[in-house]
Amino acid sequence: MDLQTRKILFVQEFLKLESEKAITHLEKLLVKETKSDSAFAPMSIQEFQKRIDQSSNDSKNGRLTESNELLSEIEKWS
């Protein structure tokens, strides 16, 4: 089933809803999903420098995760 068909079916089911709680929940989910793109706003030079400093500090103090360790951990998720 293509995306357009899924959207139409979703809207049809949404229009049948009588539960205000369900509609409120779906509204909140829609707002959350449409605002997620704005979470990647450009950072200031000061914030960028602060993140670089924190990363350097983490590296010096051994607060790192090796990529192979991370990949092994991710494999356990599914």
Summary of the structure (lengths in Angstrom):
residues: 78
radius of gyration: 21.4
end to end distance: 25.2
largest distance: 58.2
contacts: 125
relative contact order: 0.05
helix: 79%
strand: 0%
